[in-house]
Amino acid sequence: MKILFITLSNIGDCILSLPVLDALHNEYPDALISCLVPERPKEIFSNNPAVDKVIIFDKHARLADKVKLFFSLSRERFDIVVDLRNSFFGAFLPAKKRSSPLRFIPANFKHMKDKHLFWSGFSGYPFRDKKQQSLVIAPEDVNYINGILKERKLSGSAKLIVVAPGARSQVKRWDKHNFSQLCSRLVQDGWDVALAGDKADEPSCSYICQENNTDRILNLCAKTSISQLAVLLKSARLLVTNDSAIMHLASYLNVSVCALFGPTDENKYGPWSKDKAVIKKDIFCRPCEKAVCRFGSLACLSCLKVDDVLEQVDCLLKGKDAANEGVSPKYRRILIVRTDRIGDVLLSTPVIKALRKEYPQAYISMIVSPYARDIVEANPYLDEVIIYDKDIKHKSWMRSLKFASRLKKKRFDLAVILHPTNRMHLIAFLAGIPLRLGYNRKFGFLNNLRKKHTKQEGLKHEAEYNLDLLSDLGIGGNVRDLFMPIKTESEEWVKDLLASNGIKETDKLLAINPGASCPSKIWPADRFAQVAETLAKRHNFRILIVAGAKDIPLANMVAQKLGDRVLDLSGKTSLSHLASILKRCSLFISNDSGPVHIASSLGVPVISIFGRNQPGLSPRRWGPLGKKDKYLHKDVGCIQCLAHNCKKEFACLKVISVEDVLSAAESILSS
């Protein structure tokens, strides 16, 4: 029996067709199989004893040459023609039996490997464990790779991971900087890394080697044939790659694969090894399967983080089936909403981590106000930060409706509205988000999963209230999982700032914040000065004053009383700068305000001063969460709190003495 097997053009597509060749070998073990292949992937079929003849086909050849080839093949009188290209040859060459692309494909046949098999007349691929395979590995190729590994003392090692940073199409490539960071982290964890790819991938591989500068990374890019690459893959524990030919080669060899997917569809082209993982984020436009991103940003790949990959790598190495683990088809795109103050947003960050832990491959966005951007912009558990500016840009209802329209295009599956507002409830409703989780107040009827609003009772901490909202989804979290990102540029800014003001890295720093959002929260400025001056003398502190722009006069009053030992930074820092400043401090003393929670999230000991005796404003709800943190609060017997219209001259604040704060500070500093 004579069989003609017509393959596809790209190397990856040809490897996807090898199961068909396996099936033909298994079904017709004595048949003479000829392969009609393009020039580029011919290596896959050459020197294969199971292939009788390899015929090179050039799709760019002259018509006369193609006709000549057709009649040459006609004279072969093939019994079976299997044409995966759906070409003129497959349709018109004389044969007793031929493959048919017109066959109806059942819904469960989604992967191209399975579709190729079905078109060729086979219903499955039970041949993986048979000795006969359609990719022949020459002994000299085994010796070549083993020689390299032995030279690098990797021979027989179970600590080798192959990383392939390239892909045939630019839109399939994860950023080389991310691959560099990934390789660095793998090496830090004790793994050896071998880089693989072809000539087009050499710049990326060279960049990775230059950035890491370690002999634990072996650059074999463009230094192996397909057969040699197969040996390398079989010597490794795992392959990390983009959607590429190397991914399909590893799949065919049943090597564990961790594959990053952007615009392409993993259901059609994903890895097919027994142990595999697909790292993806299902943003609204994915998978588009386009050669050019219509938005010009490749957000589907750029939102994939190094930690996302490492988490899946860890699962595979521990023997878990990490493929799409923890991903609910209902919640592939999640929106978190919190548009109030910076402290409130920071206390919402445990919700972000809890959702990411539950849905590791979901695309998670968060809507915040402009002044809270720095709180979440570099959060590793978020994929996107959306700014809603209710005071300027989106002040009018018409602008808000347009905002909802743009939000609708992102096709979120779930909205978690942590702070109830009329606008946010309406926007989430008009954005067509199927499940809207929130509180039953301020247009709360627009939410289809509502929770009773009891925050005013102050029975729990605000961070607990935020996590409780997720309980209806069966999700829990840790209230201490606060996260404030530290940006490199802010670190450099603070380093230069302190140096220019004569503050050394070895100096101990005390930060104070005499301001707050409301007069009913502001402890007397002269007492802040007394506390800071006393602690500076006792512990040789350099003093920093931090405050918002509106509190500059208040900060200046404190600074004038402290003299040369103080650096007044009021109104001069962004939130990101503030975080880098507080990170350097040994103690932070503040009124009840957002910076308290920034310091707590960074592990800086905090003393927070509270005034008003109302359950919803109490330390129980808004106190700092750090292990060493303390708060000061005294009840002066007010029957009704009038807030900033207080008739008792804020007695609740004045009753907290300088000695009270000093005692709390000494307790922290001595522990």
LOTOR-755340 format. One record per residue (C-alpha): residue number from 1; y negated, x negated, z; residue in three letters. Coordinates in steps of 0.1 Angstrom, whole numbers, padded with zeros to 4 digits. Example, Ala and Ser with C-alpha at 12.3 -4.5 7.8 and 13.67 -1.06 7.14 Angstrom:
<sites>
k|py|px|pz|r
1|0045|-0123|0078|ALA
2|0011|-0137|0071|SER
</sites>
This chain:
<sites>
k|py|px|pz|r
1|0000|0000|0000|MET
2|-0035|-0012|-0009|LYS
3|-0066|-0002|0011|ILE
4|-0102|-0008|0004|LEU
5|-0125|-0009|0035|PHE
6|-0162|-0007|0026|ILE
7|-0183|-0018|0056|THR
8|-0220|-0014|0066|LEU
9|-0248|-0039|0062|SER
10|-0258|-0051|0096|ASN
11|-0236|-0072|0119|ILE
12|-0238|-0047|0147|GLY
13|-0228|-0019|0124|ASP
14|-0199|-0039|0111|CYS
15|-0187|-0046|0146|ILE
16|-0189|-0008|0153|LEU
17|-0166|-0004|0123|SER
18|-0139|-0027|0136|LEU
19|-0121|0001|0155|PRO
20|-0115|0017|0121|VAL
21|-0100|-0015|0109|LEU
22|-0078|-0017|0140|ASP
23|-0067|0019|0133|ALA
24|-0058|0011|0097|LEU
25|-0038|-0020|0109|HIS
26|-0020|0002|0134|ASN
27|-0013|0031|0110|GLU
28|-0004|0009|0080|TYR
29|0009|-0024|0094|PRO
30|0022|-0037|0060|ASP
31|-0008|-0027|0039|ALA
32|-0030|-0051|0019|LEU
33|-0065|-0045|0031|ILE
34|-0095|-0056|0011|SER
35|-0130|-0056|0027|CYS
36|-0161|-0050|0006|LEU
37|-0189|-0065|0028|VAL
38|-0225|-0078|0024|PRO
39|-0232|-0115|0027|GLU
40|-0246|-0115|0062|ARG
41|-0217|-0101|0082|PRO
42|-0189|-0116|0060|LYS
43|-0180|-0140|0088|GLU
44|-0165|-0111|0108|ILE
45|-0139|-0105|0082|PHE
46|-0133|-0140|0067|SER
47|-0103|-0160|0078|ASN
48|-0087|-0129|0092|ASN
49|-0050|-0129|0084|PRO
50|-0050|-0091|0086|ALA
51|-0075|-0089|0057|VAL
52|-0060|-0097|0023|ASP
53|-0093|-0102|0005|LYS
54|-0130|-0102|0013|VAL
55|-0153|-0091|-0016|ILE
56|-0190|-0098|-0013|ILE
57|-0213|-0070|-0023|PHE
58|-0250|-0075|-0029|ASP
59|-0269|-0043|-0028|LYS
60|-0299|-0060|-0045|HIS
61|-0277|-0071|-0075|ALA
62|-0284|-0060|-0110|ARG
63|-0270|-0026|-0121|LEU
64|-0248|-0044|-0147|ALA
65|-0232|-0065|-0120|ASP
66|-0226|-0035|-0098|LYS
67|-0209|-0017|-0127|VAL
68|-0188|-0048|-0134|LYS
69|-0177|-0048|-0098|LEU
70|-0169|-0011|-0099|PHE
71|-0145|-0016|-0129|PHE
72|-0130|-0046|-0113|SER
73|-0122|-0026|-0081|LEU
74|-0109|0003|-0102|SER
75|-0082|-0020|-0117|ARG
76|-0070|-0027|-0082|GLU
77|-0057|0009|-0079|ARG
78|-0062|0013|-0042|PHE
79|-0042|0039|-0024|ASP
80|-0068|0045|0003|ILE
81|-0106|0040|0002|VAL
82|-0124|0040|0035|VAL
83|-0161|0040|0028|ASP
84|-0184|0039|0058|LEU
85|-0215|0033|0036|ARG
86|-0210|0067|0017|ASN
87|-0216|0047|-0015|SER
88|-0210|0052|-0052|PHE
89|-0178|0031|-0049|PHE
90|-0163|0053|-0022|GLY
91|-0171|0084|-0041|ALA
92|-0158|0075|-0076|PHE
93|-0132|0047|-0072|LEU
94|-0097|0061|-0080|PRO
95|-0076|0065|-0049|ALA
96|-0049|0088|-0035|LYS
97|-0068|0092|-0002|LYS
98|-0104|0086|0008|ARG
99|-0127|0089|0038|SER
100|-0151|0118|0037|SER
101|-0185|0119|0054|PRO
102|-0186|0156|0048|LEU
103|-0160|0163|0075|ARG
104|-0174|0185|0103|PHE
105|-0178|0163|0134|ILE
106|-0169|0180|0167|PRO
107|-0197|0180|0193|ALA
108|-0179|0156|0216|ASN
109|-0180|0128|0189|PHE
110|-0214|0114|0195|LYS
111|-0210|0076|0194|HIS
112|-0211|0060|0160|MET
113|-0178|0042|0167|LYS
114|-0161|0075|0172|ASP
115|-0178|0090|0142|LYS
116|-0166|0062|0120|HIS
117|-0131|0068|0132|LEU
118|-0133|0105|0126|PHE
119|-0147|0100|0091|TRP
120|-0119|0077|0084|SER
121|-0093|0102|0095|GLY
122|-0086|0091|0130|PHE
123|-0092|0111|0161|SER
124|-0096|0084|0187|GLY
125|-0095|0047|0195|TYR
126|-0063|0039|0216|PRO
127|-0060|0004|0202|PHE
128|-0082|-0016|0226|ARG
129|-0052|-0030|0246|ASP
130|-0031|-0039|0217|LYS
131|-0028|-0076|0208|LYS
132|-0038|-0071|0172|GLN
133|-0076|-0071|0169|GLN
134|-0098|-0072|0138|SER
135|-0119|-0101|0151|LEU
136|-0100|-0134|0148|VAL
137|-0111|-0163|0172|ILE
138|-0102|-0197|0158|ALA
139|-0087|-0223|0182|PRO
140|-0115|-0248|0173|GLU
141|-0141|-0222|0184|ASP
142|-0123|-0219|0217|VAL
143|-0124|-0257|0221|ASN
144|-0161|-0258|0211|TYR
145|-0172|-0234|0238|ILE
146|-0148|-0247|0265|ASN
147|-0161|-0281|0258|GLY
148|-0197|-0271|0263|ILE
149|-0189|-0252|0295|LEU
150|-0168|-0281|0308|LYS
151|-0197|-0305|0301|GLU
152|-0220|-0282|0322|ARG
153|-0193|-0278|0348|LYS
154|-0189|-0241|0340|LEU
155|-0153|-0243|0327|SER
156|-0133|-0216|0345|GLY
157|-0163|-0205|0365|SER
158|-0166|-0168|0375|ALA
159|-0204|-0173|0379|LYS
160|-0215|-0171|0343|LEU
161|-0237|-0143|0329|ILE
162|-0247|-0142|0292|VAL
163|-0282|-0130|0285|VAL
164|-0292|-0120|0249|ALA
165|-0330|-0114|0248|PRO
166|-0331|-0106|0210|GLY
167|-0325|-0077|0187|ALA
168|-0326|-0072|0149|ARG
169|-0356|-0048|0153|SER
170|-0388|-0056|0173|GLN
171|-0389|-0022|0188|VAL
172|-0356|-0028|0206|LYS
173|-0367|-0059|0224|ARG
174|-0376|-0060|0260|TRP
175|-0404|-0084|0268|ASP
176|-0394|-0121|0269|LYS
177|-0414|-0125|0301|HIS
178|-0392|-0099|0318|ASN
179|-0361|-0117|0305|PHE
180|-0375|-0149|0320|SER
181|-0380|-0133|0354|GLN
182|-0345|-0118|0352|LEU
183|-0329|-0152|0345|CYS
184|-0349|-0167|0373|SER
185|-0336|-0140|0398|ARG
186|-0300|-0144|0385|LEU
187|-0302|-0182|0391|VAL
188|-0317|-0176|0426|GLN
189|-0287|-0154|0433|ASP
190|-0263|-0182|0424|GLY
191|-0254|-0173|0388|TRP
192|-0253|-0196|0358|ASP
193|-0270|-0181|0327|VAL
194|-0261|-0187|0290|ALA
195|-0287|-0176|0265|LEU
196|-0273|-0162|0232|ALA
197|-0288|-0150|0199|GLY
198|-0296|-0160|0164|ASP
199|-0325|-0180|0148|LYS
200|-0349|-0151|0152|ALA
201|-0343|-0152|0189|ASP
202|-0350|-0189|0194|GLU
203|-0387|-0185|0204|PRO
204|-0377|-0161|0232|SER
205|-0349|-0183|0245|CYS
206|-0371|-0214|0244|SER
207|-0397|-0196|0264|TYR
208|-0372|-0186|0290|ILE
209|-0360|-0222|0294|CYS
210|-0395|-0236|0295|GLN
211|-0406|-0210|0322|GLU
212|-0376|-0217|0344|ASN
213|-0370|-0254|0338|ASN
214|-0335|-0255|0354|THR
215|-0302|-0268|0343|ASP
216|-0286|-0236|0355|ARG
217|-0297|-0219|0322|ILE
218|-0278|-0230|0291|LEU
219|-0295|-0223|0258|ASN
220|-0269|-0216|0231|LEU
221|-0292|-0195|0209|CYS
222|-0285|-0201|0172|ALA
223|-0258|-0226|0182|LYS
224|-0227|-0204|0179|THR
225|-0209|-0186|0152|SER
226|-0197|-0150|0158|ILE
227|-0163|-0163|0168|SER
228|-0178|-0189|0191|GLN
229|-0200|-0162|0206|LEU
230|-0169|-0141|0213|ALA
231|-0154|-0170|0232|VAL
232|-0185|-0173|0253|LEU
233|-0186|-0136|0261|LEU
234|-0150|-0136|0271|LYS
235|-0158|-0165|0295|SER
236|-0186|-0146|0312|ALA
237|-0186|-0120|0339|ARG
238|-0213|-0099|0322|LEU
239|-0236|-0096|0293|LEU
240|-0273|-0085|0297|VAL
241|-0288|-0075|0264|THR
242|-0310|-0053|0243|ASN
243|-0295|-0028|0219|ASP
244|-0281|-0054|0196|SER
245|-0251|-0068|0176|ALA
246|-0241|-0089|0206|ILE
247|-0239|-0058|0227|MET
248|-0214|-0043|0203|HIS
249|-0194|-0075|0201|LEU
250|-0191|-0076|0239|ALA
251|-0181|-0039|0238|SER
252|-0154|-0046|0212|TYR
253|-0141|-0074|0234|LEU
254|-0142|-0052|0265|ASN
255|-0167|-0075|0283|VAL
256|-0189|-0058|0309|SER
257|-0223|-0049|0294|VAL
258|-0256|-0041|0309|CYS
259|-0278|-0029|0280|ALA
260|-0315|-0021|0279|LEU
261|-0324|0009|0257|PHE
262|-0358|0019|0244|GLY
263|-0363|0041|0213|PRO
264|-0327|0041|0202|THR
265|-0301|0067|0214|ASP
266|-0275|0053|0238|GLU
267|-0253|0082|0232|ASN
268|-0249|0070|0196|LYS
269|-0253|0033|0199|TYR
270|-0247|0025|0236|GLY
271|-0222|-0001|0249|PRO
272|-0186|0010|0249|TRP
273|-0168|-0014|0272|SER
274|-0149|0000|0301|LYS
275|-0175|-0013|0325|ASP
276|-0210|-0007|0312|LYS
277|-0245|0003|0323|ALA
278|-0274|0016|0303|VAL
279|-0309|0009|0316|ILE
280|-0334|0034|0302|LYS
281|-0363|0056|0312|LYS
282|-0364|0090|0295|ASP
283|-0401|0093|0288|ILE
284|-0411|0123|0268|PHE
285|-0408|0107|0233|CYS
286|-0375|0090|0239|ARG
287|-0352|0085|0219|PRO
288|-0374|0087|0188|CYS
289|-0351|0063|0168|GLU
290|-0381|0051|0148|LYS
291|-0387|0016|0135|ALA
292|-0423|0018|0146|VAL
293|-0437|0032|0179|CYS
294|-0461|0060|0170|ARG
295|-0481|0053|0202|PHE
296|-0481|0015|0196|GLY
297|-0472|0007|0232|SER
298|-0433|0008|0234|LEU
299|-0437|0024|0268|ALA
300|-0400|0033|0268|CYS
301|-0391|-0004|0271|LEU
302|-0422|-0017|0289|SER
303|-0416|0006|0318|CYS
304|-0381|-0010|0324|LEU
305|-0385|-0033|0354|LYS
306|-0365|-0064|0363|VAL
307|-0354|-0047|0395|ASP
308|-0340|-0018|0374|ASP
309|-0318|-0043|0356|VAL
310|-0307|-0062|0386|LEU
311|-0297|-0031|0404|GLU
312|-0273|-0021|0376|GLN
313|-0261|-0057|0372|VAL
314|-0252|-0057|0409|ASP
315|-0233|-0024|0405|CYS
316|-0212|-0038|0377|LEU
317|-0205|-0071|0394|LEU
318|-0193|-0052|0425|LYS
319|-0169|-0032|0403|GLY
320|-0189|0001|0404|LYS
321|-0193|0022|0373|ASP
322|-0231|0019|0370|ALA
323|-0235|0037|0337|ALA
324|-0261|0064|0343|ASN
325|-0251|0065|0380|GLU
326|-0273|0088|0401|GLY
327|-0291|0103|0371|VAL
328|-0294|0141|0371|SER
329|-0299|0156|0336|PRO
330|-0323|0180|0353|LYS
331|-0347|0154|0366|TYR
332|-0351|0127|0340|ARG
333|-0389|0129|0342|ARG
334|-0405|0134|0376|ILE
335|-0441|0139|0385|LEU
336|-0455|0133|0420|ILE
337|-0489|0147|0428|VAL
338|-0513|0135|0456|ARG
339|-0550|0137|0448|THR
340|-0566|0133|0483|ASP
341|-0576|0102|0503|ARG
342|-0562|0067|0503|ILE
343|-0544|0069|0536|GLY
344|-0527|0101|0526|ASP
345|-0516|0086|0493|VAL
346|-0502|0055|0511|LEU
347|-0483|0077|0535|LEU
348|-0467|0093|0504|SER
349|-0452|0061|0491|THR
350|-0419|0067|0510|PRO
351|-0415|0097|0487|VAL
352|-0417|0075|0457|ILE
353|-0390|0052|0470|LYS
354|-0368|0081|0480|ALA
355|-0370|0097|0445|LEU
356|-0364|0063|0428|ARG
357|-0333|0057|0450|LYS
358|-0319|0091|0442|GLU
359|-0327|0090|0405|TYR
360|-0328|0052|0396|PRO
361|-0332|0057|0359|GLN
362|-0356|0086|0359|ALA
363|-0392|0082|0346|TYR
364|-0414|0087|0376|ILE
365|-0452|0093|0373|SER
366|-0478|0100|0399|MET
367|-0512|0117|0397|ILE
368|-0538|0103|0421|VAL
369|-0576|0103|0423|SER
370|-0595|0073|0409|PRO
371|-0602|0057|0442|TYR
372|-0565|0057|0452|ALA
373|-0554|0039|0419|ARG
374|-0549|0005|0436|ASP
375|-0525|0021|0462|ILE
376|-0499|0030|0436|VAL
377|-0507|0012|0404|GLU
378|-0483|-0018|0409|ALA
379|-0457|0002|0429|ASN
380|-0423|-0011|0417|PRO
381|-0408|0024|0420|TYR
382|-0433|0041|0397|LEU
383|-0434|0040|0359|ASP
384|-0468|0055|0353|GLU
385|-0500|0063|0372|VAL
386|-0521|0092|0360|ILE
387|-0557|0095|0371|ILE
388|-0572|0130|0378|TYR
389|-0609|0127|0385|ASP
390|-0619|0161|0400|LYS
391|-0655|0149|0408|ASP
392|-0665|0136|0373|ILE
393|-0642|0135|0343|LYS
394|-0622|0166|0352|HIS
395|-0648|0185|0372|LYS
396|-0650|0215|0350|SER
397|-0621|0240|0346|TRP
398|-0621|0234|0309|MET
399|-0615|0197|0314|ARG
400|-0587|0205|0338|SER
401|-0571|0228|0313|LEU
402|-0572|0200|0287|LYS
403|-0556|0177|0313|PHE
404|-0528|0202|0318|ALA
405|-0523|0204|0281|SER
406|-0519|0166|0278|ARG
407|-0496|0167|0308|LEU
408|-0474|0193|0291|LYS
409|-0467|0169|0262|LYS
410|-0450|0145|0287|LYS
411|-0423|0171|0293|ARG
412|-0418|0166|0330|PHE
413|-0387|0182|0346|ASP
414|-0399|0182|0382|LEU
415|-0432|0182|0400|ALA
416|-0435|0173|0436|VAL
417|-0469|0184|0449|ILE
418|-0474|0167|0482|LEU
419|-0509|0180|0489|HIS
420|-0517|0216|0481|PRO
421|-0548|0223|0460|THR
422|-0556|0252|0437|ASN
423|-0562|0230|0407|ARG
424|-0530|0209|0410|MET
425|-0508|0240|0415|HIS
426|-0524|0256|0384|LEU
427|-0522|0224|0363|ILE
428|-0485|0219|0371|ALA
429|-0479|0256|0362|PHE
430|-0498|0253|0329|LEU
431|-0481|0220|0321|ALA
432|-0448|0240|0318|GLY
433|-0429|0219|0344|ILE
434|-0397|0238|0350|PRO
435|-0394|0230|0387|LEU
436|-0425|0228|0408|ARG
437|-0420|0219|0445|LEU
438|-0449|0223|0469|GLY
439|-0464|0243|0498|TYR
440|-0470|0280|0499|ASN
441|-0508|0278|0502|ARG
442|-0538|0275|0478|LYS
443|-0522|0291|0447|PHE
444|-0488|0281|0462|GLY
445|-0473|0312|0446|PHE
446|-0473|0292|0413|LEU
447|-0446|0269|0427|ASN
448|-0411|0281|0422|ASN
449|-0398|0261|0451|LEU
450|-0421|0266|0481|ARG
451|-0421|0253|0516|LYS
452|-0441|0268|0545|LYS
453|-0472|0248|0553|HIS
454|-0472|0238|0590|THR
455|-0490|0205|0588|LYS
456|-0520|0219|0608|GLN
457|-0496|0221|0638|GLU
458|-0492|0184|0639|GLY
459|-0456|0184|0650|LEU
460|-0446|0155|0628|LYS
461|-0461|0125|0612|HIS
462|-0477|0130|0578|GLU
463|-0451|0106|0563|ALA
464|-0424|0129|0577|GLU
465|-0440|0160|0563|TYR
466|-0440|0143|0529|ASN
467|-0403|0135|0530|LEU
468|-0394|0169|0544|ASP
469|-0407|0184|0511|LEU
470|-0378|0166|0494|LEU
471|-0352|0182|0517|SER
472|-0348|0212|0494|ASP
473|-0336|0187|0468|LEU
474|-0311|0172|0492|GLY
475|-0331|0139|0493|ILE
476|-0339|0119|0525|GLY
477|-0360|0088|0531|GLY
478|-0374|0064|0557|ASN
479|-0410|0071|0569|VAL
480|-0415|0034|0574|ARG
481|-0410|0027|0537|ASP
482|-0447|0024|0531|LEU
483|-0457|0002|0502|PHE
484|-0490|-0014|0493|MET
485|-0488|-0037|0463|PRO
486|-0503|-0072|0465|ILE
487|-0518|-0083|0432|LYS
488|-0519|-0120|0422|THR
489|-0555|-0117|0410|GLU
490|-0565|-0103|0444|SER
491|-0548|-0131|0463|GLU
492|-0567|-0156|0442|GLU
493|-0600|-0138|0448|TRP
494|-0594|-0137|0486|VAL
495|-0584|-0174|0487|LYS
496|-0616|-0184|0469|ASP
497|-0637|-0160|0491|LEU
498|-0624|-0174|0524|LEU
499|-0627|-0210|0512|ALA
500|-0663|-0205|0501|SER
501|-0671|-0192|0536|ASN
502|-0655|-0221|0553|GLY
503|-0624|-0203|0565|ILE
504|-0593|-0224|0564|LYS
505|-0558|-0212|0557|GLU
506|-0548|-0222|0593|THR
507|-0576|-0201|0609|ASP
508|-0566|-0170|0628|LYS
509|-0583|-0139|0615|LEU
510|-0593|-0107|0632|LEU
511|-0604|-0078|0611|ALA
512|-0623|-0048|0623|ILE
513|-0633|-0015|0606|ASN
514|-0661|0003|0623|PRO
515|-0664|0030|0597|GLY
516|-0645|0062|0589|ALA
517|-0647|0093|0567|SER
518|-0663|0114|0594|CYS
519|-0687|0108|0623|PRO
520|-0662|0124|0647|SER
521|-0639|0095|0640|LYS
522|-0664|0066|0646|ILE
523|-0661|0046|0678|TRP
524|-0695|0032|0689|PRO
525|-0705|0001|0668|ALA
526|-0716|-0019|0698|ASP
527|-0681|-0016|0714|ARG
528|-0665|-0029|0682|PHE
529|-0688|-0059|0685|ALA
530|-0679|-0065|0722|GLN
531|-0642|-0063|0715|VAL
532|-0644|-0086|0685|ALA
533|-0666|-0112|0704|GLU
534|-0642|-0112|0734|THR
535|-0611|-0116|0713|LEU
536|-0627|-0143|0692|ALA
537|-0635|-0164|0724|LYS
538|-0600|-0158|0739|ARG
539|-0579|-0165|0708|HIS
540|-0603|-0186|0686|ASN
541|-0604|-0158|0659|PHE
542|-0626|-0158|0629|ARG
543|-0639|-0122|0625|ILE
544|-0639|-0101|0593|LEU
545|-0656|-0068|0590|ILE
546|-0642|-0044|0564|VAL
547|-0657|-0010|0556|ALA
548|-0666|0013|0527|GLY
549|-0699|0013|0509|ALA
550|-0712|0042|0528|LYS
551|-0706|0024|0561|ASP
552|-0725|-0008|0552|ILE
553|-0754|0000|0577|PRO
554|-0729|0005|0605|LEU
555|-0711|-0028|0596|ALA
556|-0744|-0046|0595|ASN
557|-0752|-0035|0630|MET
558|-0719|-0050|0642|VAL
559|-0724|-0082|0622|ALA
560|-0758|-0088|0637|GLN
561|-0743|-0087|0672|LYS
562|-0715|-0112|0663|LEU
563|-0735|-0140|0647|GLY
564|-0719|-0169|0629|ASP
565|-0683|-0162|0636|ARG
566|-0682|-0131|0614|VAL
567|-0678|-0125|0577|LEU
568|-0692|-0091|0567|ASP
569|-0672|-0077|0537|LEU
570|-0683|-0041|0539|SER
571|-0687|-0025|0505|GLY
572|-0676|-0058|0488|LYS
573|-0638|-0052|0483|THR
574|-0616|-0031|0462|SER
575|-0585|-0016|0479|LEU
576|-0564|-0044|0463|SER
577|-0588|-0070|0477|HIS
578|-0586|-0053|0511|LEU
579|-0549|-0055|0511|ALA
580|-0549|-0092|0504|SER
581|-0575|-0097|0532|ILE
582|-0556|-0077|0558|LEU
583|-0524|-0095|0549|LYS
584|-0540|-0127|0562|ARG
585|-0550|-0112|0595|CYS
586|-0533|-0115|0629|SER
587|-0547|-0082|0641|LEU
588|-0566|-0052|0627|PHE
589|-0587|-0029|0649|ILE
590|-0600|0003|0632|SER
591|-0610|0039|0635|ASN
592|-0586|0065|0622|ASP
593|-0589|0057|0585|SER
594|-0570|0047|0553|GLY
595|-0571|0010|0559|PRO
596|-0550|0015|0591|VAL
597|-0520|0025|0569|HIS
598|-0526|-0003|0544|ILE
599|-0524|-0028|0573|ALA
600|-0492|-0011|0587|SER
601|-0476|-0012|0553|SER
602|-0482|-0050|0552|LEU
603|-0467|-0055|0587|GLY
604|-0501|-0064|0602|VAL
605|-0504|-0053|0638|PRO
606|-0529|-0024|0642|VAL
607|-0549|-0007|0669|ILE
608|-0562|0027|0657|SER
609|-0588|0046|0677|ILE
610|-0586|0084|0677|PHE
611|-0611|0110|0689|GLY
612|-0607|0147|0681|ARG
613|-0581|0165|0701|ASN
614|-0566|0188|0673|GLN
615|-0529|0189|0665|PRO
616|-0534|0185|0628|GLY
617|-0557|0154|0634|LEU
618|-0537|0138|0662|SER
619|-0521|0104|0664|PRO
620|-0487|0122|0662|ARG
621|-0495|0131|0626|ARG
622|-0518|0102|0615|TRP
623|-0510|0073|0638|GLY
624|-0500|0039|0625|PRO
625|-0463|0034|0618|LEU
626|-0458|-0004|0624|GLY
627|-0435|-0016|0651|LYS
628|-0462|-0034|0670|LYS
629|-0490|-0009|0662|ASP
630|-0508|0010|0689|LYS
631|-0532|0039|0690|TYR
632|-0558|0050|0716|LEU
633|-0565|0086|0722|HIS
634|-0578|0105|0753|LYS
635|-0582|0142|0760|ASP
636|-0616|0151|0774|VAL
637|-0608|0188|0778|GLY
638|-0626|0203|0748|CYS
639|-0616|0239|0743|ILE
640|-0628|0239|0707|GLN
641|-0635|0209|0685|CYS
642|-0667|0212|0665|LEU
643|-0660|0180|0645|ALA
644|-0692|0163|0633|HIS
645|-0712|0191|0649|ASN
646|-0700|0180|0684|CYS
647|-0722|0191|0713|LYS
648|-0708|0165|0737|LYS
649|-0719|0134|0717|GLU
650|-0683|0126|0708|PHE
651|-0671|0122|0744|ALA
652|-0636|0119|0731|CYS
653|-0645|0086|0715|LEU
654|-0668|0073|0742|LYS
655|-0641|0077|0768|VAL
656|-0621|0050|0751|ILE
657|-0635|0018|0767|SER
658|-0638|-0018|0755|VAL
659|-0612|-0027|0782|GLU
660|-0587|-0001|0767|ASP
661|-0589|-0018|0733|VAL
662|-0588|-0053|0748|LEU
663|-0557|-0044|0768|SER
664|-0539|-0030|0737|ALA
665|-0549|-0061|0718|ALA
666|-0535|-0085|0744|GLU
667|-0503|-0065|0746|SER
668|-0498|-0070|0708|ILE
669|-0508|-0106|0707|LEU
670|-0486|-0116|0736|SER
671|-0455|-0099|0722|SER
</sites>
